[in-house]
C-alpha cells in the first residue's frame, strides 16, 4: 500500500488528511509538500449540520461537465 501511495499521492492535486498528525505523517513518510495537503476534521453531526445537509449545492465543479469530479469516502478498517 505504501508503494502505491508513494506513486499516486504526489500526482494528486490535493490530499485530505483528517488531522494535523496525519498531515505530518504524509509529509514525512511520502515527502509531500504541506501545500498539497488540506486538513478536514471529521464532522460532529448536530442540528446545524443536518440543516446544511438539506440545502441545495451550488458549486462550479458540479456544473462543469468538461472535467471529471471524483469523490471518495471510506474507512480504512476491515469490513465484515
N, CA, C and O atoms as CSV, one atom per row, in Angstrom:
chain,resi,resn,atom,element,x,y,z
A,1,UNK,N,N,0.815,-1.183,0.000
A,1,UNK,CA,C,0.000,0.000,0.000
A,1,UNK,C,C,0.869,1.261,0.000
A,1,UNK,O,O,0.573,2.215,-0.719
A,2,UNK,N,N,1.924,1.269,0.792
A,2,UNK,CA,C,2.780,2.455,0.859
A,2,UNK,C,C,3.417,2.732,-0.503
A,2,UNK,O,O,3.597,3.890,-0.879
A,3,UNK,N,N,3.759,1.672,-1.245
A,3,UNK,CA,C,4.327,1.861,-2.587
A,3,UNK,C,C,3.337,2.612,-3.473
A,3,UNK,O,O,3.712,3.561,-4.162
A,4,UNK,N,N,2.077,2.189,-3.454
A,4,UNK,CA,C,1.059,2.857,-4.273
A,4,UNK,C,C,0.843,4.297,-3.824
A,4,UNK,O,O,0.630,5.183,-4.652
A,5,UNK,N,N,0.898,4.529,-2.525
A,5,UNK,CA,C,0.756,5.895,-2.015
A,5,UNK,C,C,1.910,6.758,-2.506
A,5,UNK,O,O,1.701,7.913,-2.880
A,6,UNK,N,N,3.120,6.216,-2.510
A,6,UNK,CA,C,4.288,6.971,-2.977
A,6,UNK,C,C,4.178,7.310,-4.465
A,6,UNK,O,O,4.678,8.341,-4.915
A,7,UNK,N,N,3.513,6.423,-5.225
A,7,UNK,CA,C,3.365,6.645,-6.664
A,7,UNK,C,C,2.249,7.648,-6.960
A,7,UNK,O,O,2.437,8.572,-7.751
A,8,UNK,N,N,1.087,7.468,-6.325
A,8,UNK,CA,C,-0.094,8.225,-6.733
A,8,UNK,C,C,-0.365,9.495,-5.928
A,8,UNK,O,O,-0.892,10.455,-6.491
A,9,UNK,N,N,-0.033,9.545,-4.654
A,9,UNK,CA,C,-0.327,10.746,-3.871
A,9,UNK,C,C,0.367,11.995,-4.423
A,9,UNK,O,O,-0.255,13.057,-4.456
A,10,UNK,N,N,1.618,11.914,-4.853
A,10,UNK,CA,C,2.244,13.124,-5.411
A,10,UNK,C,C,1.577,13.627,-6.700
A,10,UNK,O,O,1.747,14.789,-7.071
A,11,UNK,N,N,0.826,12.761,-7.378
A,11,UNK,CA,C,0.153,13.155,-8.609
A,11,UNK,C,C,-1.190,13.847,-8.339
A,11,UNK,O,O,-1.757,14.473,-9.234
A,12,UNK,N,N,-1.692,13.733,-7.117
A,12,UNK,CA,C,-2.987,14.330,-6.768
A,12,UNK,C,C,-2.859,15.844,-6.656
A,12,UNK,O,O,-1.820,16.364,-6.250
A,13,UNK,N,N,-3.923,16.537,-7.022
A,13,UNK,CA,C,-3.938,17.998,-6.880
A,13,UNK,C,C,-3.942,18.381,-5.404
A,13,UNK,O,O,-3.260,19.322,-4.999
A,14,UNK,N,N,-4.709,17.654,-4.608
A,14,UNK,CA,C,-4.792,17.898,-3.178
A,14,UNK,C,C,-4.958,16.555,-2.476
A,14,UNK,O,O,-5.521,15.617,-3.041
A,15,UNK,N,N,-4.474,16.470,-1.264
A,15,UNK,CA,C,-4.649,15.290,-0.416
A,15,UNK,C,C,-5.329,15.780,0.860
A,15,UNK,O,O,-4.942,16.801,1.428
A,16,UNK,N,N,-6.346,15.043,1.304
A,16,UNK,CA,C,-7.073,15.422,2.507
A,16,UNK,C,C,-6.651,14.519,3.652
A,16,UNK,O,O,-6.639,13.295,3.524
A,17,UNK,N,N,-6.307,15.135,4.769
A,17,UNK,CA,C,-5.970,14.409,5.990
A,17,UNK,C,C,-7.018,14.740,7.049
A,17,UNK,O,O,-7.576,15.837,7.046
A,18,UNK,N,N,-7.289,13.794,7.962
A,18,UNK,CA,C,-8.320,14.005,8.971
A,18,UNK,C,C,-7.790,14.692,10.227
A,18,UNK,O,O,-8.566,15.011,11.128
A,19,UNK,N,N,-6.494,14.922,10.297
A,19,UNK,CA,C,-5.914,15.615,11.451
A,19,UNK,C,C,-4.546,16.164,11.061
A,19,UNK,O,O,-3.979,15.791,10.034
A,20,UNK,N,N,-4.029,17.057,11.903
A,20,UNK,CA,C,-2.682,17.576,11.664
A,20,UNK,C,C,-1.640,16.468,11.779
A,20,UNK,O,O,-0.640,16.476,11.060
A,21,UNK,N,N,-1.871,15.517,12.682
A,21,UNK,CA,C,-0.944,14.401,12.829
A,21,UNK,C,C,-0.842,13.560,11.570
A,21,UNK,O,O,0.250,13.152,11.174
A,22,UNK,N,N,-1.973,13.302,10.944
A,22,UNK,CA,C,-1.975,12.546,9.688
A,22,UNK,C,C,-1.272,13.352,8.598
A,22,UNK,O,O,-0.520,12.792,7.800
A,23,UNK,N,N,-1.510,14.651,8.561
A,23,UNK,CA,C,-0.849,15.508,7.565
A,23,UNK,C,C,0.666,15.468,7.745
A,23,UNK,O,O,1.406,15.360,6.768
A,24,UNK,N,N,1.124,15.552,8.981
A,24,UNK,CA,C,2.560,15.496,9.251
A,24,UNK,C,C,3.131,14.148,8.826
A,24,UNK,O,O,4.225,14.088,8.264
A,25,UNK,N,N,2.400,13.068,9.089
A,25,UNK,CA,C,2.861,11.735,8.667
A,25,UNK,C,C,2.973,11.643,7.155
A,25,UNK,O,O,3.944,11.091,6.637
A,26,UNK,N,N,1.987,12.178,6.439
A,26,UNK,CA,C,2.031,12.155,4.973
A,26,UNK,C,C,3.227,12.943,4.454
A,26,UNK,O,O,3.890,12.528,3.503
A,27,UNK,N,N,3.496,14.085,5.088
A,27,UNK,CA,C,4.638,14.890,4.655
A,27,UNK,C,C,5.953,14.148,4.887
A,27,UNK,O,O,6.837,14.166,4.031
A,28,UNK,N,N,6.083,13.500,6.038
A,28,UNK,CA,C,7.360,12.856,6.352
A,28,UNK,C,C,7.522,11.509,5.650
A,28,UNK,O,O,8.611,11.190,5.174
A,29,UNK,N,N,6.459,10.722,5.582
A,29,UNK,CA,C,6.569,9.376,5.003
A,29,UNK,C,C,6.583,9.381,3.473
A,29,UNK,O,O,7.240,8.549,2.846
A,30,UNK,N,N,5.842,10.339,2.876
A,30,UNK,CA,C,5.713,10.353,1.419
A,30,UNK,C,C,6.377,11.558,0.775
A,30,UNK,O,O,6.284,11.746,-0.438
A,31,UNK,N,N,7.050,12.381,1.584
A,31,UNK,CA,C,7.703,13.590,1.092
A,31,UNK,C,C,6.747,14.509,0.344
A,31,UNK,O,O,7.112,15.105,-0.669
A,32,UNK,N,N,5.513,14.621,0.850
A,32,UNK,CA,C,4.542,15.520,0.239
A,32,UNK,C,C,4.742,16.928,0.789
A,32,UNK,O,O,5.005,17.090,1.981
A,33,UNK,N,N,4.622,17.937,-0.050
A,33,UNK,CA,C,4.718,19.302,0.461
A,33,UNK,C,C,3.453,19.660,1.233
A,33,UNK,O,O,2.361,19.199,0.900
A,34,UNK,N,N,3.603,20.470,2.247
A,34,UNK,CA,C,2.446,20.849,3.066
A,34,UNK,C,C,1.399,21.593,2.242
A,34,UNK,O,O,0.218,21.583,2.590
A,35,UNK,N,N,1.816,22.231,1.162
A,35,UNK,CA,C,0.880,22.975,0.318
A,35,UNK,C,C,-0.077,22.074,-0.447
A,35,UNK,O,O,-1.083,22.553,-0.968
A,36,UNK,N,N,0.216,20.771,-0.525
A,36,UNK,CA,C,-0.670,19.859,-1.242
A,36,UNK,C,C,-1.617,19.119,-0.306
A,36,UNK,O,O,-2.395,18.279,-0.759
A,37,UNK,N,N,-1.566,19.418,0.998
A,37,UNK,CA,C,-2.380,18.705,1.979
A,37,UNK,C,C,-3.345,19.671,2.658
A,37,UNK,O,O,-2.947,20.730,3.142
A,38,UNK,N,N,-4.616,19.290,2.684
A,38,UNK,CA,C,-5.632,20.026,3.433
A,38,UNK,C,C,-6.081,19.151,4.592
A,38,UNK,O,O,-6.264,17.944,4.429
A,39,UNK,N,N,-6.257,19.751,5.758
A,39,UNK,CA,C,-6.779,19.026,6.916
A,39,UNK,C,C,-8.260,19.341,7.039
A,39,UNK,O,O,-8.653,20.498,7.185
A,40,UNK,N,N,-9.070,18.300,6.976
A,40,UNK,CA,C,-10.512,18.430,7.178
A,40,UNK,C,C,-10.883,17.438,8.271
A,40,UNK,O,O,-10.848,16.225,8.061
A,41,UNK,N,N,-11.234,17.956,9.424
A,41,UNK,CA,C,-11.558,17.109,10.564
A,41,UNK,C,C,-12.873,16.382,10.338
A,41,UNK,O,O,-13.730,16.857,9.593
A,42,UNK,N,N,-13.034,15.232,10.977
A,42,UNK,CA,C,-14.301,14.518,10.919
A,42,UNK,C,C,-15.386,15.395,11.532
A,42,UNK,O,O,-15.154,16.046,12.551
A,43,UNK,N,N,-16.569,15.419,10.923
A,43,UNK,CA,C,-17.616,16.315,11.412
A,43,UNK,C,C,-18.288,15.794,12.685
A,43,UNK,O,O,-18.282,14.600,12.986
A,44,UNK,N,N,-18.857,16.735,13.402
A,44,UNK,CA,C,-19.725,16.397,14.524
A,44,UNK,C,C,-21.141,16.663,14.033
A,44,UNK,O,O,-21.483,17.800,13.704
A,45,UNK,N,N,-21.964,15.625,13.982
A,45,UNK,CA,C,-23.320,15.768,13.453
A,45,UNK,C,C,-24.203,16.386,14.533
A,45,UNK,O,O,-24.419,15.800,15.594
A,46,UNK,N,N,-24.709,17.588,14.237
A,46,UNK,CA,C,-25.618,18.287,15.139
A,46,UNK,C,C,-26.748,18.877,14.292
A,46,UNK,O,O,-26.811,18.626,13.088
A,47,UNK,N,N,-27.626,19.645,14.897
A,47,UNK,CA,C,-28.762,20.208,14.162
A,47,UNK,C,C,-28.323,21.124,13.021
A,47,UNK,O,O,-28.942,21.129,11.957
A,48,UNK,N,N,-27.265,21.896,13.237
A,48,UNK,CA,C,-26.772,22.772,12.174
A,48,UNK,C,C,-26.263,21.948,10.991
A,48,UNK,O,O,-26.534,22.287,9.839
A,49,UNK,N,N,-25.532,20.873,11.266
A,49,UNK,CA,C,-25.028,20.011,10.196
A,49,UNK,C,C,-26.188,19.364,9.436
A,49,UNK,O,O,-26.146,19.280,8.209
A,50,UNK,N,N,-27.209,18.914,10.138
A,50,UNK,CA,C,-28.365,18.308,9.477
A,50,UNK,C,C,-29.090,19.315,8.595
A,50,UNK,O,O,-29.532,18.968,7.500
A,51,UNK,N,N,-29.218,20.557,9.054
A,51,UNK,CA,C,-29.860,21.598,8.247
A,51,UNK,C,C,-29.035,21.901,7.003
A,51,UNK,O,O,-29.591,22.047,5.914
A,52,UNK,N,N,-27.732,21.995,7.150
A,52,UNK,CA,C,-26.867,22.265,5.995
A,52,UNK,C,C,-26.915,21.131,4.978
A,52,UNK,O,O,-26.819,21.377,3.775
A,53,UNK,N,N,-27.062,19.894,5.443
A,53,UNK,CA,C,-27.086,18.752,4.523
A,53,UNK,C,C,-28.321,18.751,3.633
A,53,UNK,O,O,-28.327,18.103,2.587
A,54,UNK,N,N,-29.364,19.468,4.035
A,54,UNK,CA,C,-30.593,19.519,3.244
A,54,UNK,C,C,-30.565,20.635,2.203
A,54,UNK,O,O,-31.445,20.691,1.343
A,55,UNK,N,N,-29.573,21.524,2.262
A,55,UNK,CA,C,-29.502,22.634,1.316
A,55,UNK,C,C,-29.039,22.178,-0.066
A,55,UNK,O,O,-28.298,21.204,-0.197
A,56,UNK,N,N,-29.488,22.896,-1.087
A,56,UNK,CA,C,-29.067,22.612,-2.459
A,56,UNK,C,C,-27.607,23.033,-2.633
A,56,UNK,O,O,-27.183,24.054,-2.091
A,57,UNK,N,N,-26.845,22.249,-3.386
A,57,UNK,CA,C,-25.433,22.533,-3.614
A,57,UNK,C,C,-25.271,23.319,-4.911
A,57,UNK,O,O,-25.721,22.883,-5.971
A,58,UNK,N,N,-24.633,24.465,-4.822
A,58,UNK,CA,C,-24.320,25.279,-6.000
A,58,UNK,C,C,-22.815,25.497,-6.017
A,58,UNK,O,O,-22.291,26.341,-5.291
A,59,UNK,N,N,-22.133,24.739,-6.843
A,59,UNK,CA,C,-20.685,24.883,-6.949
A,59,UNK,C,C,-20.287,24.727,-8.413
A,59,UNK,O,O,-20.842,23.875,-9.107
A,60,UNK,N,N,-19.345,25.523,-8.896
A,60,UNK,CA,C,-18.943,25.452,-10.308
A,60,UNK,C,C,-18.483,24.060,-10.738
A,60,UNK,O,O,-18.707,23.671,-11.885
A,61,UNK,N,N,-17.853,23.311,-9.854
A,61,UNK,CA,C,-17.383,21.976,-10.232
A,61,UNK,C,C,-18.550,21.065,-10.615
A,61,UNK,O,O,-18.413,20.209,-11.488
A,62,UNK,N,N,-19.682,21.248,-9.969
A,62,UNK,CA,C,-20.825,20.382,-10.234
A,62,UNK,C,C,-21.556,20.778,-11.500
A,62,UNK,O,O,-22.334,19.987,-12.034
A,63,UNK,N,N,-21.324,21.986,-11.992
A,63,UNK,CA,C,-21.976,22.463,-13.216
A,63,UNK,C,C,-21.086,22.352,-14.439
A,63,UNK,O,O,-21.549,22.614,-15.549
A,64,UNK,N,N,-19.837,21.977,-14.279
A,64,UNK,CA,C,-18.869,21.916,-15.373
A,64,UNK,C,C,-18.645,20.465,-15.778
A,64,UNK,O,O,-17.999,19.702,-15.060
A,65,UNK,N,N,-19.196,20.086,-16.955
A,65,UNK,CA,C,-19.054,18.713,-17.431
A,65,UNK,C,C,-17.761,18.479,-18.199
A,65,UNK,O,O,-17.535,17.370,-18.682
A,66,UNK,N,N,-16.896,19.496,-18.328
A,66,UNK,CA,C,-15.667,19.330,-19.097
A,66,UNK,C,C,-14.571,18.630,-18.287
A,66,UNK,O,O,-13.558,18.220,-18.852
A,67,UNK,N,N,-14.762,18.490,-16.969
A,67,UNK,CA,C,-13.783,17.819,-16.117
A,67,UNK,C,C,-14.479,16.766,-15.275
A,67,UNK,O,O,-15.629,16.927,-14.867
A,68,UNK,N,N,-13.758,15.689,-15.024
A,68,UNK,CA,C,-14.303,14.642,-14.150
A,68,UNK,C,C,-14.130,15.064,-12.693
A,68,UNK,O,O,-13.107,15.639,-12.321
A,69,UNK,N,N,-15.121,14.777,-11.891
A,69,UNK,CA,C,-15.057,15.042,-10.455
A,69,UNK,C,C,-15.155,13.703,-9.744
A,69,UNK,O,O,-16.149,12.988,-9.876
A,70,UNK,N,N,-14.118,13.369,-8.992
A,70,UNK,CA,C,-14.087,12.101,-8.276
A,70,UNK,C,C,-14.073,12.396,-6.785
A,70,UNK,O,O,-13.225,13.140,-6.292
A,71,UNK,N,N,-15.018,11.808,-6.080
A,71,UNK,CA,C,-15.081,11.950,-4.630
A,71,UNK,C,C,-15.024,10.550,-4.042
A,71,UNK,O,O,-15.758,9.654,-4.460
A,72,UNK,N,N,-14.157,10.379,-3.086
A,72,UNK,CA,C,-14.017,9.073,-2.447
A,72,UNK,C,C,-14.168,9.242,-0.941
A,72,UNK,O,O,-13.541,10.111,-0.336
A,73,UNK,N,N,-14.997,8.412,-0.354
A,73,UNK,CA,C,-15.212,8.451,1.084
A,73,UNK,C,C,-15.158,7.023,1.586
A,73,UNK,O,O,-15.767,6.128,1.001
A,74,UNK,N,N,-14.441,6.814,2.651
A,74,UNK,CA,C,-14.384,5.465,3.181
A,74,UNK,C,C,-13.646,5.407,4.500
A,74,UNK,O,O,-13.173,6.424,5.008
A,75,UNK,N,N,-13.552,4.219,5.044
A,75,UNK,CA,C,-12.827,3.993,6.281
A,75,UNK,C,C,-11.748,2.949,6.027
A,75,UNK,O,O,-11.971,1.997,5.280
A,76,UNK,N,N,-10.609,3.116,6.626
A,76,UNK,CA,C,-9.527,2.167,6.453
A,76,UNK,C,C,-9.555,1.134,7.573
A,76,UNK,O,O,-8.640,1.037,8.390
A,77,UNK,N,N,-10.656,0.358,7.577
A,77,UNK,CA,C,-10.808,-0.718,8.548
A,77,UNK,C,C,-11.330,-1.949,7.835
A,77,UNK,O,O,-11.981,-1.827,6.798
A,78,UNK,N,N,-11.062,-3.127,8.365
A,78,UNK,CA,C,-11.629,-4.328,7.762
A,78,UNK,C,C,-13.154,-4.308,7.900
A,78,UNK,O,O,-13.681,-3.872,8.923
A,79,UNK,N,N,-13.839,-4.769,6.896
A,79,UNK,CA,C,-15.307,-4.841,6.918
A,79,UNK,C,C,-15.735,-6.292,6.991
A,79,UNK,O,O,-14.998,-7.191,6.586
A,80,UNK,N,N,-16.911,-6.510,7.501
A,80,UNK,CA,C,-17.436,-7.886,7.570
A,80,UNK,C,C,-17.680,-8.416,6.174
A,80,UNK,O,O,-18.121,-9.554,6.014
